Amino acid sequence: MGAEILHVGFDGLKVTVQADIPLALQNQFSQAKTQCRKTNSECIVQIGDTAFSMTPKGARGFACHTGDLGAVWMFQDPLDRVPHNPGIIVDFRAFGLATGGLGQAEDHFRRVTEDLRIRYSDQLMRISRVDVAVDMLAPWFEPDRTALVVPPGTKVTEYTGIDETATQATGARVTGLRAGAVSNRQLAIYDKRLEVMKTGKLGWLEIWNKTRNKQGNGPLNLRERDKSLVWRFELRLGSKQLRNQFELHSWDDLRAGIGDAYRDAFSRIRYCSPTQDTNRSRWPSHELWRKFSDTVQENLADHSCGLVPTDIIYANKLAKIRQLDAQLMGLFLTRAAISDVQETDLPAFMERHVEALLEYAKDHPQTLAERLQKAGSKYRWN
């Protein structure tokens, strides 16, 4: 029936390094983490040219990130180390990979480790996870677990909702399938439109519409499900494949051998069009699977969507602003209703109430500057 490819590229990348942060940074990060726990919010730590958003998380280490286009950085505390665990874990964000690919990820990694003055060699680095995804506009499609042909013993889970762990009712619409383990080899097929609408990450809509514009098509309207249903086919390779099977440890290894690892994965798992043949291995591959497999293997070496990062940042920020405005309006309407305010008096009520809120703010034990900083630290737009 045909499907339109809207995006293809790396969607996840996790790297570990057997190294520690310098002791001088340990003290700085420790102080920042203490401040985060006191305020129950994130705070900015500037190291060289890198701005880290430190979080209160991490029982025996430090967890921070460098924004939607960067990565989550997790450092062990060199004074309170967990034995045999890597000192540094870097989990790259999907939007950065979508807009910049492996090249941008490697540049970010090298720039940040240089700012942190972390000494390491390629022998101390490990690639522990790689995800590659293709988004296809195919409103007619619905996943069927019986169509999966996977190695014996592979666990398959069927989803009927974004928060559900397994099928709860046979009459529910299937929104996704997952097969395999992320530490080894895992396939995920799911309704990406539903996830975008629920999480508000409209940067993906920008990516899809950028592709459609290049193809001479109009933008998607996510409210029209029968015209905007996007299915993501995502194949994830974990450490058992990348390190144990294909010996991918460094950036050079990744660039040289990741295509081989995915070619092998595609030979071991398929999504098919079931027939009456009792031998499942003879079932023909589904047309979406053929598009997925062919597109990944053709574009794996060097792919990015061509969208500039500022488009992603603007879309995500605008989505959050609209969400907060809707919440504010709902609160104002509720407040007006319980105060018996009539429709014609609502504008004047809102103006008066803003003045009252400002007076309340003056009586708060924290200053407005402190509260604005705390609220703003939850979000990083660059």
N, C-alpha and C positions, 0 to 999 in steps of 0.2 A: 504493500500500500504506500510505501515511500515514507521517508523521514528526512528531516532537515537538520544537519549538523550545525549546532550553535557554538560549540566550544570544544576544544581538545587540548589537553596539556597536563602537566604535573599538578596534583591537587594536595599532595602531602610529601614531606621529606623530613626525616629525623636523623640527626647525626649525634654521635657521642664521641667524647675526647677523654682519654686517660691523662688528665692534667688538672692542676688546681689554680685557682685565682691567687694572685699575690697576697701576702698577709696584710699589706696596706689597704687593699680593697676589701678584705674580710672585715676590717674595722668599720670602713665606710658603709658597706652593705648591712652590717649588723645594726648600726645606728639607724639606718633608713628603715629596716624591717621593724625595729622597736617602735619607731614613729608611726609606721603603718598600723601596727597593732593597737597603739593608743588611740588613733583616730578611726580605726576600722575602715581605712581607705588606702588607695594607692598614692605613692608620692614619687616625684621625679628625681632620679640620680643622674647627674651629668658626668660622664667619663670621657674626656677627650671630645670628639665630635658626636658621640653616641649618647642619646637620652634614653635611659632605662626607666620604665614604669615599674617600680618595686611594689610587690604585693605582700600582704601579711602571711601568705602561705609558705609551706616548707618547714617541716618539723626540725630537720637537721641540715638546713641549707637555705638557699635564697632563690626565689622564683620571681622573675621579672619578664617584661616583654618590650619590644621596640615598635609597637604599633601594628595596625592591620596589614601593612605591607612588609613587615619585618619578620620577627620570629619570637617565640617564647624561649627564654634562656633560663636554665635551671643549673645552679652551681651548688656543689657540696661545700659545706663549711670546712675549710682545711684544718680547723682546730677541733672538729667534731665529725670526723669522716665515718661514713658507712663502709665497712670493709668490702672490697671486691667490686664496688659500684663505680661507674665512671664519674669522674669529677665534674664533667660538664655535659649537659644534654641540650641540644638545640632542636626545637620543633618549629619548622618554618610555616608561616601562615599561608593559607590557600590563595588569598588575593595577590600576595606578592609573587607567588609561583605562577599564577594565571597571567599576570601582566609582564613578568620579567623572566620567567623560566629558570633553568638551572644557573645560567650566567649571573643573574641578579642575586640568587641565593648564595652562590660562592663568593661574589663580591662583598655581600653583606657579612658573611661569616669571617672573611679575612680582615675586613675593616674593623669589625667589632673586636676580634681577638687581638688585633694590633693595638687598638685603643686600651684594651684591658691589660696589655703587656703579658699575654699568656704565651708561654713557650711550649711548643708541641712539634712533633714531626708527623708525617703521614702514617708512620707505623703505629702511632697512638690514636689514630682516628678510625672510626667505624661508621658505615652507613647502616642504620638499623631498620629503616622503613622508607619505602617509596610508594606513593599512590599516583596512578594515572587515571584520568577520567575523560569521558566524552559525554557531552550533553546533547540530546537529540529531541527535536520537536516531533512528537508522535502521539497525538491525542487518542488514537485508536488502540494503543497498546495497553495491555495489563499483564504483569508478570504472572507466570505459572510455574510453581516449584517442580512440577513433573517434567518440565522442559529442560531442566538442568541436567547435564551429563557431567558428573564430577568423579574424582578418584574414590574408590571404596573407603568407607569410614568417614567421609567428609560430612560435617554437620550442616544442615540447611535449615534456615529459619525464615518464615514467611511473616510479613508485617501487614497489618490493616490500619495502622495509624502511626504517626511520627513518634509517639511516646510509648508505643506498645512493644512488647518483647516477642510476641508470637501471635499467630492467628487466634482470635477469641470467638469468632462466629463465622460460619461458612458463608453467610449472606453479605458480609462486609466487603467493601472494595479493597483489593490488595494494593498497598502503596509501596511495597518493596520486598526484595529477597536478599538474603545474605547467606553465603556459603563459605565454609572454611574458617581458618583461624588467622588473626592478624599477625601472629608471630611467624607464620609460614607463608600461606597464600590465601587471600580472601577476595571473593567477588561480592560486590554490592550493586544491586539494581534498585533504584528508588525514585520516587516522585520528587524531583528537585524543585519544581514549582511550589509544591506544598511546603517544603522546608523554607524556601525563600520568603513566602508569605508569612509563615509562622515566626521566623527569626528576624524579619525585617532587613535582611542583608540584600538590599536592592542593587548592590554592586554587580551581582550576577545578572540582573536584568539589563544593566548597562552593557555588560559583556555580550549577552545574547543579541541585544538590539544593534550593537556595533557590527556584529557579524551579519545580521539581517540587512542592515543598511548597505553593506558592501555587496550583498547579493541582490540588491534592488528591491527588497521587501520592506514592508512597513513594520513599526514597532509592535511588540507583543502587548496585549492587555491582559494582565493576570486575572482580572475579574471574569474573563471569558474562558472558562476551563476547557471547553471543547475546541478552543483554538490556540491555547497557550500551555497545554500539558507537556512539560519537558521531563524526559526520563534521563537520569544519569546512570551510565554504566561505568563502574569504577573497579579497577583491579589493583589490589594492594599486595605488595611483597614485603615480608618481614625478614628478620635477621636470619632465620633458618635457610631462606633462599639466597639472600643477598650476600651473606658472609660465609655460610657453611657450604652452599652449593656453587656460588659463582665468585667467591673471593673478592667481593667489592668492598674495599675499605676506604679509599681516598677519593678525592674529587676526580682525579685522572682515571681511576678505575671505573667510577660511575659513568663518566662520559664515554669510556671505551666499551663497557660491557653491559649497560642496562638494557640495551636492545636485545641482547642474547637472552637475558633473564626473562624478559617479557615474551619473547618468541617461544621459549620453553613453556611458560605459563599458559599461553594460548593453545598449546598443543595438548594440555592436560585437563582443560575445563572448557565447556561450551554451553551456550544456551541455544536450544534447538526448536524446530517445528516438529512436534510429535507426529508419528504415523502409526499404522497398524503393525508395523514390523516389531517383533518382540525383541530384536537385537537393537538396543538403544544406540549403540555405537554407529549404526547405519543411518540414524536420523539425520536429516539435512540441517545445517546450521540456520538459525533464524536470520532473517534479513538484517535486523538491528545488530545482531551479534557479528555478522560479516562486516557491517559498517564500522562497528566498534573496533574489531580486531584489525581490519585493514587500515583504518585511520590512525590508530595508535602506532602501528608498526611503520607507517609511512612518515609520521610526523614526530616520532620520538626523539630523534637526534637533536633537533633545535626547533622548538615551537613556542610562540607566544601569540596572544590574541590581537596585538596591535593597539590595545586601548591604553591611553596614558593613565598613570596612577591617580592623577587629580580627579579624573572622572569617577573612579571608584570611591575616593574619599568624599567627594561631593554628594554622591548618591547615598552613601551610608549615613552621612551627617544629616542630610535632608530627611531621610526616613526616620531618624531618631527625633528630629525636631517636630515632625508631623505627629509622631506617636505621643510626645510629651504635650503638644498643643491639644490633642484630642483628650488626653487625661485631664488637663487643666480645665477644659470646657466642661467636661463631665462633672468635675468637682464643683465648679461654679454653679452649674444648673442644680445639682443636688443641694448645695448650700442655699440657693435662692428658693428652692421649692419648700424646704423645711422652715424657711422664714416667711412663707406666704407671699413671696414677691410675684407680681403679675408680669406677664410677658412684656408689656410696654415699659415697665419700670426696670427691666433687667440691665440695660446699659448703665443707668445711673447707679444701680446697686453694685455693679462690678467696679465702677470707678471708686465708689466709697470704700468698698471692701479692700481694694488694693492699698489705699491709704492706711486702713486698719492693719493689714498684713505688714506693712513697713514699720508701723509702731511696735508690733509684736517682735519683729526682727531686732529692733533696738534693745529690747529687754532680754534677748538671748545671751547666755554666758559667753558664747563665741562671737567674734566680730564677723561682719558680713564678708570681709576679705578672707577670713579663715574658712568660712562655710562655702564660699564660692570656689576656693582652691580645692577643698575636699570633694565637692561635687564634680568639678572639672577634671580631677585626676582619674575619674572612673573611665574617661574616654580619651583615646588618642586618635587623632585624625591624620597624622603624618608620621 
